[in-house]
């Protein structure tokens, strides 16, 4: 994740300004990505996680850091969220770190697009296994792709 933040801060093609940004952290796990965004002056982070052991760690991490009024936790599966209006619209940055075994990536991207979760100038970061051969065919352009160990990080913007 350190490499992702270095790219966000210093890359000419990807550069992102965290100041007052709204971040959506999907499959947030322990919350490390979203918490780092808050430490970089993001206005707010919405964490979406439904795996109970991860949720317990996420809540402890947020409580220990006293992130009052800077976060929201949604304890639901993203694939069922389009039935709910619990996520706001137009995030500046979305980080999606689904389990490597997750095959519904096109559906995930479709939900993000149809529900208008990403603003027009926003950035979507998708974390996948480097061997994942799934082709992004949806409403997004790939801005950059990086390989780190077993991970592939794909930076996307709306078409």
Helices and strands as residue ranges (DSSP letters): H 2-10, E 22-26, H 32-39, E 44-48, H 52-65, E 71-74, H 78-81, E 91-96, H 105-114, E 118-129, E 140-148, E 151-158
